[in-house]
Amino acid sequence: MTQFLRNYLALALVAIASLTAVRGFSVSNGETRRGFASSVAGIVTGSSALLIDPSRVFAEDAAATPLARYENSNCKFSIDLPSEWTMTEQSLPDRRKIILYIKPDSNQKTLFFIAFTPTRDDFTSLGSFGSVDEVGQATILPKAELAAKQGIESEMLSAVSKKQAYFFDYVQSVPSQPKTHFRTIFSLATGATGGAGNVLVTITAQTPESDYAAMEPLFNKVLDSYKNA
């Protein structure tokens, strides 16, 4: 993988996957801000006299979240997303577009987002960026130069190539902030710009690590529903 590709992918991940807590976006006013953000963990606490495991109850609630099919004909993919979550769309000056689905009452800590990043037309397939492990090394893990400069610590839990996409499962933290759990899909949509150039599509689920056990069934259901035409 060339240094250019490393920098490009690192920039994409910095701009996309590190939107922790969506500090870069405001549902109320639609403004964008620079920099990294990180979630403040929402800790699920408490128990009942009946010894009910609250994480199991919340996991069952999350799994029952209504879903609706999102289809993108230009980028040739579809995925189920929570139909009752708050949806907002942002277009950035550098031609990137981001669609967010934010869980109500989560203080913008638990969400899905889809990011569309235009690429050069000589990136003809996802393999142009390298193997799934190379992309993970260049973008998610601490040795990624741009991430390291920000003091980000990351741990890759799994990296799998399937469905013509790269699937990553990892946790990430920034100084003085609790860990956030991410599940990310990388795919490349060829010809999606309507002219020269393709689009890197990144679909990410994120939640504070302390909430992940409750959200995992929903995350699994959503990401398993992904289809690339």
C-alpha positions, 0 to 999 in steps of 0.5 A: 500500500502506497503512502498516498493510499495510507494517508487517503484512508486515514483521512477518510477514517478520521473524518468518518469513523471518529465522529464519536458522539457526533460532536462534528454534527448537530441535529438541532442546528445542522452545523459542522465542527472540526476535530475528533469527538468521543462518546461519554459512556452511558453506563447501564446500572441497577438491578431489580429484586427479581435479579433481572439482568438489565443488559439482557432486557435492553438487548431484547429491546434493541433487537426489537427496534423497527427497521426500514430498508435504505437503498442507494441506487447510485452506490448500489447497496442497501441496508436495514436501518432503525426507522424510528431513530432521528435521521439527518443528512450533512453535505460537507465542503469537500464533497463528502456526504454523511447520513446519520441515524441517531438513537433517541435518548442516547445523547447522540452517543449511539448511532449509525452513519453512512459516509460517502467519500469521492475517490479517484477513478483509478481506484477501481476496486476495494482491493485498490486500497489494499487487503482488509488487514492492510486497510485496518492497519492503515486506518484503524490501528494505532500505527495509522499516523494521523490517528496516532497524532491525535492520541487515539488508541484502537483495538481491532477485534475482527477484520473480515472481507465478505459481501464485496466489502470489508467489515471491521469490529473495533474499540477506540478511545481518545485521551480522557474519554471512555472507549467507544465500540465501532462496527464499520463496513468499507465498500467502493461504489464504482461509477457512483459519481455519474462521471469520472471517479468512484465513491468510498462508502463507509457504514458505521455503527457506534455506541459507548463500550459500556452500552455495547452488550445491549446494542449488539443484537441490533448492530448484528441485525443491521450489518447482516442486512447489508447487500452490495449489488 
